[in-house]
Amino acid sequence: MGLYSGINGSLLGVTSTNFAYFYWYSTIRSVYLSSQAIPKSPGTAMELSLGAAAGAVAQVFTIPVSVITTRQQTQPKGDKKGLLDTGREVVLSDDGWTGLWRGLKASLVLVVNPAITYGAYQRLRVFLFPGRANLRPWESFCENLEKYLTRNGITDDFAVLGAMSKALATIATQPLIVAKVGLQSRPPPARQGRHFRSFIEVMSYIIEHEGPLALFKGLAPQLTKGIIVQGLLMMTKER
């Protein structure tokens, strides 16, 4: 059952994060459109900016669930606690209530992931399929790109390109993901209970004690999760 440690928090986190994201995205987009003298659909760059803003706001409201879930998943085998007990442990620590927002800065930076994905997608499309206006279904598959591009009238299917661009974006942001987990987890024994104060401090500690490549630990599961989850989301939406 260790592979499913923190599953309740993960399910709650996914549900709340997606709800918060789409709520704030709709709200921010409506405000943007109403501010236009002549209402028109936002361009791709603006759509990405609106999505990043919505993601940032959503993180502020939902990161406590992420903190508790991460703490659950990194607890020692003999010290497993439920969702509420883990949350109480975080609140009763030295950080107090603010401990529930550990890693917020790193999470805010990570909202650029879709923008990196989109940029990688466009470059790969030009490189791998030069001169192609439309792609066959097997040639693309993924993710947040779909909701951005369809609003701009681009309704082609994407598979291989989507998966590759998502992979590149994940690789680019993996050090921040690792640092965020370090911030939200219990401190390692060598720190004698002292929590990390910033994601830069986490990254410096990891490089000093484990080497630079350790910033990419967990990359394979992260890539697998990102590609599969986003692919299933898009396929479900299209059905």
Beta strands, then each sheet from edge to edge (+ up, - down):
end
